Amino acid sequence: MSSVPSGRPTVALNAQLLSLAHTYRSAGISSYIDNLLRHLPAADAGMDYAVFTHERAWPAPAGMRVRHTRWPTHHPLARIPWEQMVLPLWLYAGRHDLLHAMAFVAPLAWRGPTVVTVFDLSFLLFPERFRVYNRLYLSLFTRLSARRADRAIVISESTKRDAVRLLELDPRRVAVVYCGVDEMYRPLPADAVGEYRRRKGLPERFVLFVGTLEPRKNIVGLIEAYRLLAAGWPRGAGELPALVIAGAKGWYYQDVYQTVQRARLMDRVLFPGYVPADELPYLYNAATLFVYPSLYEGFGLPPLEAMACGTPVVASDRSSLPEVVGDAGVLVNPDEPAAIAQALRELLLDEGMRRALAEKGRRRAAAFSWQRAAQETTAIYRQVLGKERA
């Protein structure tokens, strides 16, 4: 066991899933880790923070010590043994007072105070949508890590219900800490957005989706909804806005392209691929509306980012998304392409409705901040350390 902290406790943060690569690995979980790390020192300056990461180019904020791993931990086959065998040695040698395992799994050899973040339990709810080795590893080690941890942090009430039910956790040891939205997501000047649209060759009006191309995002269902929208688009309403599906290729994504080809929509559905974070605010601002028909989300950052930019949102009525969107967007059944198509049609044809949702969305997004997330997280650290001291 680590020694009971006196004075300034040292919190170790395992950030091996922090990624600066232009792939799906830099999406949701990496964004959470990056934003939380950047705000922790200001949230509680009475702690020392030690970050373990393989990303040497990551700009660490003042007040954080970074130890870079030499192992290629961006590959699971290297990360798993590093987390289970090397990390505990570093933790004990450095006399760290608490470990925050920032993505699902903590080392089983570490017996000190532990907080673990569980983003979602899609690998248990939708096992067929995961590669076998990913599913088996997450299923076993997340269960063990969450049960052994002093606190499990989840990012929505929906995920808390899943964690209590599927991992059999004591609800008193599960804390909900909502994600925030970065301040760069905001309405931008029209001329800057127009310049971005021209530079990227984007149409004047388009429906936008942002997310990793993988089955859980229900992109095939979205394309079917868009096919129905195109088939019923009224004459005299102008040209049908294009569908822009932005995001890196994840896994089992081939069906997405095949569905577009079968529907003969190659000229109407655009795939810009991975979009760097600094470009995303322009992309959201350029869109006529944003659609996110995901089947399951631990939180769902893209709808929140779109709302912060003043872009009207159509989202799934499943899992955590109603918690994020609230009444500031249109919620639909993701299993019914016709319902998605109808929501898109109504919004595209009703400018007044889009303006009203844009205003409600901005107000809704303002309630989510990374400063608050960091403050609530450090309060959990203090609770765990206080229990150890007692």
NUKEMAR-370983 format. One record per residue (C-alpha): chain; x, y, z; residue in three letters. Coordinates in steps of 0.05 Angstrom, whole numbers, plus 5000, padded with zeros to 4 digits. Layout:
   chaine      X      Y      Z   residu
        A      X      Y      Z      ALA
...
// end
This chain:
   chaine      X      Y      Z   residu
        A   5000   5000   5000      MET
        A   5023   5072   4989      SER
        A   5036   5114   5050      SER
        A   4979   5156   5077      VAL
        A   4989   5226   5047      PRO
        A   5010   5283   5091      SER
        A   5017   5352   5061      GLY
        A   5011   5352   4985      ARG
        A   4986   5285   4958      PRO
        A   5011   5260   4891      THR
        A   4959   5236   4842      VAL
        A   4982   5190   4786      ALA
        A   4943   5193   4722      LEU
        A   4948   5137   4672      ASN
        A   4938   5172   4605      ALA
        A   4962   5119   4556      GLN
        A   4899   5129   4513      LEU
        A   4916   5202   4503      LEU
        A   4929   5207   4428      SER
        A   4950   5262   4380      LEU
        A   4945   5216   4319      ALA
        A   4897   5235   4263      HIS
        A   4857   5172   4273      THR
        A   4796   5148   4313      TYR
        A   4842   5141   4373      ARG
        A   4843   5217   4383      SER
        A   4767   5220   4389      ALA
        A   4723   5214   4451      GLY
        A   4766   5181   4505      ILE
        A   4829   5218   4484      SER
        A   4791   5284   4483      SER
        A   4765   5270   4554      TYR
        A   4835   5255   4580      ILE
        A   4866   5316   4546      ASP
        A   4814   5365   4571      ASN
        A   4811   5338   4642      LEU
        A   4887   5338   4649      LEU
        A   4891   5410   4625      ARG
        A   4841   5433   4678      HIS
        A   4861   5392   4739      LEU
        A   4918   5437   4765      PRO
        A   4872   5498   4768      ALA
        A   4816   5457   4800      ALA
        A   4859   5437   4859      ASP
        A   4928   5468   4865      ALA
        A   4940   5432   4931      GLY
        A   4958   5367   4896      MET
        A   5016   5344   4854      ASP
        A   4999   5310   4789      TYR
        A   5041   5257   4753      ALA
        A   5019   5239   4683      VAL
        A   5040   5174   4648      PHE
        A   5034   5178   4573      THR
        A   5069   5156   4508      HIS
        A   5053   5223   4474      GLU
        A   5117   5262   4477      ARG
        A   5088   5320   4437      ALA
        A   5030   5331   4486      TRP
        A   5037   5401   4517      PRO
        A   5032   5388   4592      ALA
        A   5001   5445   4632      PRO
        A   5040   5479   4687      ALA
        A   5035   5440   4752      GLY
        A   5040   5371   4721      MET
        A   5099   5324   4717      ARG
        A   5100   5278   4657      VAL
        A   5135   5211   4651      ARG
        A   5137   5184   4581      HIS
        A   5134   5110   4568      THR
        A   5183   5080   4519      ARG
        A   5137   5023   4503      TRP
        A   5092   5033   4442      PRO
        A   5030   5035   4485      THR
        A   4987   5063   4429      HIS
        A   4983   4989   4410      HIS
        A   4940   4947   4457      PRO
        A   4990   4889   4455      LEU
        A   5041   4935   4487      ALA
        A   4994   4977   4530      ARG
        A   4962   4918   4567      ILE
        A   5027   4888   4594      PRO
        A   5054   4957   4609      TRP
        A   4993   4975   4650      GLU
        A   4993   4910   4688      GLN
        A   5067   4900   4699      MET
        A   5107   4965   4691      VAL
        A   5058   5017   4717      LEU
        A   5052   4986   4787      PRO
        A   5128   4988   4795      LEU
        A   5129   5061   4777      TRP
        A   5072   5076   4824      LEU
        A   5105   5043   4884      TYR
        A   5174   5071   4868      ALA
        A   5147   5141   4862      GLY
        A   5107   5136   4927      ARG
        A   5043   5159   4893      HIS
        A   4984   5169   4938      ASP
        A   4927   5156   4889      LEU
        A   4920   5127   4819      LEU
        A   4868   5153   4770      HIS
        A   4861   5100   4716      ALA
        A   4831   5146   4663      MET
        A   4803   5092   4617      ALA
        A   4769   5030   4644      PHE
        A   4829   4990   4670      VAL
        A   4874   4995   4731      ALA
        A   4934   4949   4745      PRO
        A   4914   4891   4789      LEU
        A   4981   4892   4825      ALA
        A   4968   4963   4852      TRP
        A   4937   4961   4921      ARG
        A   4936   5036   4934      GLY
        A   4876   5083   4931      PRO
        A   4846   5081   4861      THR
        A   4796   5119   4819      VAL
        A   4776   5090   4751      VAL
        A   4736   5123   4695      THR
        A   4686   5079   4659      VAL
        A   4661   5114   4596      PHE
        A   4609   5064   4574      ASP
        A   4593   4989   4573      LEU
        A   4581   4980   4499      SER
        A   4628   4920   4498      PHE
        A   4578   4884   4544      LEU
        A   4515   4911   4512      LEU
        A   4536   4903   4439      PHE
        A   4590   4849   4440      PRO
        A   4579   4831   4367      GLU
        A   4601   4901   4347      ARG
        A   4671   4893   4377      PHE
        A   4733   4855   4357      ARG
        A   4737   4793   4400      VAL
        A   4802   4809   4436      TYR
        A   4779   4880   4452      ASN
        A   4713   4855   4480      ARG
        A   4744   4800   4522      LEU
        A   4798   4845   4552      TYR
        A   4750   4902   4568      LEU
        A   4697   4856   4596      SER
        A   4744   4822   4645      LEU
        A   4790   4878   4666      PHE
        A   4738   4933   4670      THR
        A   4697   4890   4716      ARG
        A   4757   4874   4761      LEU
        A   4782   4946   4761      SER
        A   4715   4979   4776      ALA
        A   4700   4930   4833      ARG
        A   4768   4940   4866      ARG
        A   4769   5016   4858      ALA
        A   4751   5063   4914      ASP
        A   4710   5104   4865      ARG
        A   4686   5092   4794      ALA
        A   4675   5156   4754      ILE
        A   4623   5151   4699      VAL
        A   4604   5206   4650      ILE
        A   4528   5201   4652      SER
        A   4471   5176   4694      GLU
        A   4457   5126   4638      SER
        A   4526   5096   4645      THR
        A   4518   5094   4721      LYS
        A   4455   5052   4714      ARG
        A   4492   5005   4667      ASP
        A   4552   5000   4713      ALA
        A   4510   4984   4774      VAL
        A   4470   4932   4736      ARG
        A   4523   4900   4692      LEU
        A   4585   4906   4737      LEU
        A   4546   4898   4802      GLU
        A   4576   4960   4833      LEU
        A   4552   4994   4896      ASP
        A   4518   5057   4870      PRO
        A   4547   5096   4928      ARG
        A   4617   5084   4899      ARG
        A   4597   5107   4829      VAL
        A   4602   5182   4815      ALA
        A   4574   5218   4754      VAL
        A   4620   5272   4726      VAL
        A   4594   5300   4661      TYR
        A   4642   5319   4606      CYS
        A   4651   5391   4586      GLY
        A   4655   5428   4520      VAL
        A   4717   5464   4499      ASP
        A   4712   5540   4493      GLU
        A   4734   5537   4420      MET
        A   4665   5509   4403      TYR
        A   4624   5573   4393      ARG
        A   4590   5611   4337      PRO
        A   4642   5638   4289      LEU
        A   4641   5698   4242      PRO
        A   4604   5683   4177      ALA
        A   4661   5705   4133      ASP
        A   4710   5658   4167      ALA
        A   4661   5600   4162      VAL
        A   4648   5617   4089      GLY
        A   4722   5616   4074      GLU
        A   4729   5549   4108      TYR
        A   4671   5521   4067      ARG
        A   4702   5545   4002      ARG
        A   4771   5519   4020      ARG
        A   4744   5450   4037      LYS
        A   4696   5447   3978      GLY
        A   4635   5439   4022      LEU
        A   4565   5454   3995      PRO
        A   4527   5515   4018      GLU
        A   4476   5471   4056      ARG
        A   4491   5403   4086      PHE
        A   4471   5356   4142      VAL
        A   4531   5337   4185      LEU
        A   4551   5275   4224      PHE
        A   4617   5273   4264      VAL
        A   4642   5208   4295      GLY
        A   4684   5147   4285      THR
        A   4660   5101   4230      LEU
        A   4640   5040   4270      GLU
        A   4575   5001   4279      PRO
        A   4551   5032   4344      ARG
        A   4545   5100   4311      LYS
        A   4489   5074   4267      ASN
        A   4516   5107   4204      ILE
        A   4483   5054   4160      VAL
        A   4416   5073   4191      GLY
        A   4432   5146   4178      LEU
        A   4446   5133   4105      ILE
        A   4380   5096   4098      GLU
        A   4345   5155   4130      ALA
        A   4379   5202   4081      TYR
        A   4357   5157   4023      ARG
        A   4285   5164   4048      LEU
        A   4295   5239   4055      LEU
        A   4320   5244   3984      ALA
        A   4262   5202   3957      ALA
        A   4210   5247   3990      GLY
        A   4244   5314   3981      TRP
        A   4190   5363   3958      PRO
        A   4194   5397   3891      ARG
        A   4204   5472   3898      GLY
        A   4244   5464   3963      ALA
        A   4310   5475   3928      GLY
        A   4367   5426   3922      GLU
        A   4370   5371   3974      LEU
        A   4427   5388   4023      PRO
        A   4484   5338   4021      ALA
        A   4501   5290   4077      LEU
        A   4572   5299   4104      VAL
        A   4598   5241   4146      ILE
        A   4663   5264   4180      ALA
        A   4707   5218   4221      GLY
        A   4763   5169   4219      ALA
        A   4753   5096   4200      LYS
        A   4744   5053   4262      GLY
        A   4724   4980   4254      TRP
        A   4672   4942   4213      TYR
        A   4663   5006   4172      TYR
        A   4658   4973   4104      GLN
        A   4582   4969   4107      ASP
        A   4579   5045   4108      VAL
        A   4610   5054   4039      TYR
        A   4572   4994   4011      GLN
        A   4506   5023   4035      THR
        A   4520   5089   3999      VAL
        A   4537   5052   3935      GLN
        A   4474   5009   3938      ARG
        A   4431   5071   3949      ALA
        A   4466   5106   3891      ARG
        A   4481   5166   3934      LEU
        A   4555   5173   3918      MET
        A   4546   5244   3893      ASP
        A   4505   5266   3954      ARG
        A   4542   5233   4012      VAL
        A   4611   5262   4026      LEU
        A   4666   5231   4068      PHE
        A   4719   5283   4087      PRO
        A   4753   5232   4134      GLY
        A   4786   5252   4199      TYR
        A   4777   5326   4216      VAL
        A   4829   5357   4262      PRO
        A   4802   5386   4327      ALA
        A   4820   5458   4308      ASP
        A   4777   5452   4245      GLU
        A   4716   5422   4278      LEU
        A   4686   5488   4302      PRO
        A   4686   5513   4230      TYR
        A   4655   5448   4205      LEU
        A   4599   5451   4257      TYR
        A   4586   5525   4241      ASN
        A   4584   5510   4167      ALA
        A   4531   5456   4174      ALA
        A   4456   5470   4166      THR
        A   4442   5419   4220      LEU
        A   4476   5363   4258      PHE
        A   4451   5291   4264      VAL
        A   4475   5238   4313      TYR
        A   4433   5174   4311      PRO
        A   4480   5132   4354      SER
        A   4453   5068   4385      LEU
        A   4492   5078   4449      TYR
        A   4536   5131   4480      GLU
        A   4570   5139   4548      GLY
        A   4561   5214   4538      PHE
        A   4564   5238   4466      GLY
        A   4610   5298   4456      LEU
        A   4594   5315   4383      PRO
        A   4521   5337   4396      PRO
        A   4545   5381   4453      LEU
        A   4599   5412   4410      GLU
        A   4549   5424   4354      ALA
        A   4500   5458   4402      MET
        A   4556   5502   4430      ALA
        A   4569   5525   4358      CYS
        A   4496   5542   4348      GLY
        A   4480   5485   4301      THR
        A   4411   5452   4309      PRO
        A   4416   5379   4330      VAL
        A   4377   5315   4315      VAL
        A   4400   5259   4361      ALA
        A   4382   5190   4384      SER
        A   4335   5182   4443      ASP
        A   4378   5126   4471      ARG
        A   4427   5119   4530      SER
        A   4459   5184   4553      SER
        A   4440   5228   4494      LEU
        A   4375   5255   4524      PRO
        A   4417   5277   4585      GLU
        A   4463   5316   4539      VAL
        A   4414   5345   4489      VAL
        A   4353   5354   4535      GLY
        A   4299   5395   4501      ASP
        A   4350   5434   4461      ALA
        A   4347   5385   4402      GLY
        A   4302   5336   4367      VAL
        A   4306   5265   4395      LEU
        A   4288   5206   4350      VAL
        A   4286   5130   4352      ASN
        A   4352   5109   4320      PRO
        A   4322   5042   4298      ASP
        A   4271   5078   4253      GLU
        A   4304   5110   4192      PRO
        A   4236   5140   4173      ALA
        A   4234   5177   4239      ALA
        A   4304   5204   4228      ILE
        A   4285   5225   4157      ALA
        A   4223   5261   4182      GLN
        A   4261   5300   4234      ALA
        A   4314   5321   4183      LEU
        A   4260   5341   4134      ARG
        A   4223   5384   4184      GLU
        A   4285   5420   4207      LEU
        A   4313   5431   4137      LEU
        A   4247   5462   4114      LEU
        A   4235   5504   4176      ASP
        A   4286   5560   4186      GLU
        A   4249   5587   4247      GLY
        A   4253   5520   4282      MET
        A   4327   5516   4267      ARG
        A   4339   5585   4297      ARG
        A   4300   5568   4359      ALA
        A   4339   5503   4370      LEU
        A   4405   5539   4356      ALA
        A   4391   5588   4413      GLU
        A   4367   5533   4461      LYS
        A   4428   5491   4443      GLY
        A   4477   5546   4459      ARG
        A   4444   5557   4527      ARG
        A   4444   5482   4541      ARG
        A   4517   5473   4522      ALA
        A   4538   5529   4568      ALA
        A   4519   5485   4628      ALA
        A   4575   5435   4612      PHE
        A   4647   5457   4626      SER
        A   4714   5422   4635      TRP
        A   4728   5468   4694      GLN
        A   4669   5439   4730      ARG
        A   4688   5368   4710      ALA
        A   4758   5378   4737      ALA
        A   4732   5407   4803      GLN
        A   4684   5349   4813      GLU
        A   4741   5300   4797      THR
        A   4790   5330   4846      THR
        A   4735   5330   4899      ALA
        A   4731   5254   4888      ILE
        A   4806   5249   4897      TYR
        A   4800   5285   4963      ARG
        A   4744   5240   4986      GLN
        A   4784   5177   4971      VAL
        A   4847   5205   5003      LEU
        A   4808   5228   5064      GLY
        A   4780   5157   5073      LYS
        A   4851   5130   5071      GLU
        A   4874   5181   5122      ARG
        A   4816   5163   5168      ALA
// end
